[in-house]
Amino acid sequence: MDERALCERLIAYDTSTPDGIRAAQGFVKGWLRAREIDVIEHLHHELPVLSARVGPPVGQGHPTLVLHGHVDVVPGNPEQFVPRVEGDRLVGRGAYDMKGGLAAMMCALRDVAEQRTVAVRFMCAPDEESEDVDTRSTDVLVDAGFEADFAITGEPTDLHVGVQAKGVLAVRVVVHGRAAHGSTPWLGDNAITKAIEVFRRIEALPFSRESSEMFDRPSINLGRIVGGDALNKVADRCTMDLDIRYLPGQDPGEILESIRRIEDVEARKTFGRVPARVSRTHPYVLALCDAVRRSTDQEIVSVGRDGASDAVSFQAAGIPAVEFGPSGAGHHGPEEWVSIASLGRYRKALADFVVGLPTYLTAGGASTLRAVEG
């Protein structure tokens, strides 16, 4: 099975649900075992987490790499789980984020299974997209001793190497008003209309206008708003859930405090994820860029990613990590797609990186590894 066919099989599982995740992880486990790759299944919050290894044993002087992916997706309409091909585009929920990358990564794992110079570990998580978990499965496995020298998480990057990713600050904002009869709204203070004004004030806070080397600005998304409990009553309470993606170097605590200083507002953090950052001159990053350049015949750029990254799970444990995935567009949207041609290039780049890494490190004289620059 090639990477396109494998991606189509993965798209067909509705992995926005626990049952779909379990079924898809069962397929991934079976696919790997059918190719004589041993797989270990762990459970986290009653969902399966898969890990596997090929190449020489870990910890015997060989470089150790992690290929990391996730099988879960955000919810979609039923037709989005029926993959379709439009020219070079494979369309479907998760095609770009990140079942295409996961499929090619699984194929690359099989491609390098026989080499004996680099230990390659594989991890497939079920909860990367989840917004309501305190501890993610990737954090748990890494904390339990998932040792490595370098990690690649296959989030979509259009075949560039993502050396930075924004942090996540999810904030629940409660706006207070004053109730009154719906026929005399001027006697009350409508919390719903007030909430919109509060959101505009948050958008204009100083942190929202800052920029960095790789990012033009943070982003602030109003993801949910709930207010009012009766048609004929002026709403005295309105709740907003904000998804703030802040820049490396910004302080999420200061951002939260700046929101709390707005009048008639309560604000609390509901979820957080620190930014990801690794030096673009790290030897493993340079080796990956070189492999991608040779495999795709295109200029490779180190980029920053607007989305959050599980790379921080590895970086927190001192393991340098980047995002690197295939080309496409529309993730979390109605017409999500991945480039079929890029899946093949991505698979080849991963395999070339593994096979060529020892020679590259020896030639480059890489002796000191650093997870974070500065």
N, C-alpha and C positions, 0 to 999 in steps of 0.2 A: 504494500500500500504506500503510495507516495503522499507527500505532505498535503496536496490539495484534497485528495480523497479522505485523508485522515481528518482534515479540518471540517469537511462536510459532515462526517460522522459526528464530530464533537458539537457542531452547531445544532444538530438535530435534537440534542438533549436540552431541555429547558432547565438550565442550571441557575435560574433565579429562585428555584425552590429546593428545599432540602432533599426531596425524593429525586429530583433531577440531578442534583449534585452527586448523590450516592450512586445513581445509575451510571453517570458519566465517569466517575472515579473507578467504578468497577470495570468499565470498558478500558480505561487507561491502564489499569493494573493488568488486565488480561492481555492487552496488546503487547505490553512490555514483557510479560512472562512468556508469551508465545515466541518471543525472540531471544529467549534464554537470558533475560535480564531480571535478576532477583529484585523483588519489590517488597518493601515493608509498609504495612498499613498502620497508621496511628489514628486515634480518635481524639477530636477536639470539639467540645460542645456538641457531641454526638454526630459529628461529620467526619468523614474519612480524610486523612492527610497522607499523601503517598511520598515515599522516598526510595531512591534506588542508587546504585553505584556501578560504574564500569571502570576498567583500567586497573592499575595496580592498587594494592591496599593503601588506605590513608595513613599518613604518619610515618612513612618509610623513606623520606627524603625527596619524594616526588612532588612537583607542584600539585595542588588540589584546587579544583574549580567547582563551583556550584552553578547549575543551570536551574533557574527558578521560574515557575509559572503558576497561574491560577486558572481553575476551570469554571469558577462562578461568573455570572454576568448580572447586569441590572435587568429588571423586568422588561419584557417586550410583548408585543402582540403575537398571537399564535402563528401568523404567517411568517414572522421573522425567524422562527425556528425551522423553517423549510428553506435550506440553502438554494440559491440560484446563481447561475453564471451569466454575466453580461460582459462579453469580451474578456479582458484581463481581470475583471472584477468578480470576486466571489462575495456575494451579498448575503448577510444574515446577522442575527444578533450574536455578538461576540467574535465575529470574523476578524475584526481589527483589535479588539480588546477582550481577551487575547488568545482566542482559540486558534487563530492562524499561527501566531508565534509559538504556542504550545505544541501544535502538531509538528511544525518544522523542528522544534527543539527535541521532541521525542524521536524523530527520524535521525537527527544529528547524533543523539545519544547512541542509537544503534550503529551509526556510521563509525563511531570512534570506540566501539566496545572492545575491539581486538588490540588496540594499541596499549603499550605497557610503560609509557613514560609520564603520563599525566593521570592522576586520579580524578574522575569526573563524578560528581554527586548531582542527583536530580531531585527536585522537590516540587510537588504539585499541591497547591493550597486550595481550600474550598471557600475561603472567607475574605478574599482581598477586597471585594466590593461592599462588604458588610459595614453598616454605619452604627450598629448597636452592640458591638462586642468590646469588652474592656481589654482583652488580650487576644491577639490574633495567633493563628496556628503557626505562622512563620516565626513569630517571636518565641513561642514555646519551644519549637524544635531547635532553634539557634541557641537559646539559653540552656538547653539540655546537652549541648556539646557538639553542635553541627559544625565541625571545624573545617576551615578552608582558607586558602590564600587570596581568593578573589571570587566574586559572585556576579552573575549576570541575571537580571530579572527581565523577562521577555516582553515588557510593556512596549506598545507601538512607538517607534521613534523614526520611522521612514528611513531605516538603515543608517541612521546616525547614532553616535554614542552619547547617551544622556549622562552627564557628569554631575548635574544638579537637578533637584526637583523641589518645588515649593512645599512648604509645610501646610498642614490643615488645622484650622481652628473652627470647630462647629460651635455655634453660640445660640442659645435659646433666649430670645428677648421678649419680655412681658411688658406691654405698654398699658398703663392704667388710665382710665377716663372716669366719667361720671354718668351714671344711669339717669334716664328720663323717659317719659312716654314718647313713643315714636311719632306722635302727632305734633309734639313740641320739641324738636331736636335742639333748638336754640337754648333750651334750659339744661341740656346735658353737655357732655364733652366726649365725643365719639372716639373710642379707643381704636377703631379700625382705620378711620381716616387719619387719625393721629399717628398710627403705626407707619403709614406710608411716608409721612413727613419725617418720622424718626429714621426710617430706612434711608431716605435721601441725605439726612444729616450724617449717618454712618458712612455712606458713600463718599462724603466730602471731608472726612477726618484726615488729618495730615498723613497717617501711615499709608493711605490709599493712593497717594501721589508720589510715593517713593519708587525708585527704580534701582536696578543693579546691572552688573556686567551682562548678565544673560536674560534678564527679565525687564520688560517695559514697566510693569506695575503689578501689584497684587490684584486678586479678583475677589469680588463680593457678590455672592449669589443668594437671592431670596428664594429658598427652596420650598418653604411651606409657610402658610399664614392661616391662622384659625382665630375667629373672633365672633362675638355675639352669641346669644342663646335664644333670641326671640325676634320675630320680624317687627313687632310693634314696640320695641324697646331700643333705646340708644345704648350701644355696646359700651360696657364699662371695663372691658378687658380684651386684649388682643395679643396673641402669641405668634412670634415669627421665629423660624429656624433659618439661620444664616450659615452658609458654607463659605468661609473665608480662607483663601489660599494665599499665605503670606510668604515673603521672600526670605531666603537664607540671610541671616543677620538681623532680621526683625525680631522683636520680643513679643510673643503672643500674650504674655501677661500684661504688657503695656497696652496692647491693642484692646484687650478685654476691659481694662480700667478706663480707657478713653470712651468706650461705649457706656460704661456704668455712670459716667459723669453727666450723661444726657438726662434732663429732667423727666420725672415720672416713668422711669425705666428701671426694670430689673434685668440683669443679664448674668447668665452662668454658662460655663463651658460644658458641653455635652460630649465632646470627642476631640482628640488632638493627635496630630502626627507631626513629628519634627521634620524639618527639611532634610533632604539628602544632598551630600556634597562629597566629591572625591577629586583629587588633583588631576587635571587633564594631562599632566606630565608623569603620572604614575606609570611604572614600567608595564604593568598588565594592561592599563588603558592604551598605552602606545602600541603594545603588541596586538591588541584587539583591533585598533584602528588600522594597523598595517594589514592584518588578515582580511578585514572588510574591504579595504582598498584593492587588494589583490583579487579578491573573490568577486567583486561587483564592478570593478573598473570605474569607480566614481570617487570624487573627492569626499572624504569623510570629515564631518564637522562635529566638534564637541558641543552639545546643546544643553539647554535647560528645559525641563519638562514642567508644564503647568500643573499636571495632576500629581497626586501623592504617589509615593513609591515605597514598596516593601524593601527596597534597597536599604532603608534606614534600619531595618531589623538586623541586617548583617553588619552595617557600619557601627551600630551600638555595641556589637561584640568585637569590634576591632578588625572586621573583615572588609576590605575595600570592595565596593559594589557599584555597578552602573546599571542603567536601563538601556536595552538594545533590542529592537524588534523590527518587524517588516513594515512595508509601506501600505497606506490605505487612508481612510478618513471616515468620519461620521460616527465615532464611537459614542455610545449611549443615545444615538439618534435613530430615526426611522429607516435610514438607508445606509446602515453601516456596511463597509466593505473593506476587503483586503486585496492587494495586488497578488494575483496568482504567481506572476513571474518573480516578485520579490520574495515569496515564500521559498522558492528554490535557491535564490541568492542568499537568503538568510541562513538556510540550512547549511549551505556550502561554507559560508563565512564562519559559522560556529565550528564546524569540523576542521577547517583550515586553522582556526585559532588554536584549537586543542593540539593538533598534530605539530604545528610550528612553534608552539610556545617554548619548549625547552631550548631550541636553537636560538630563538630570539633573545631569551633571557641571558644565555651564555654569551652571545655576541655583544649584547648591550651592557654586560657587566652589572646587571641589576642585583644589588645586594641588600638594599634597604627599602622596605615596603612601608608606605604611609597611607592610612585610611582617609585622613582629612588634611587638606592643605591649610597651613597657617597655624 
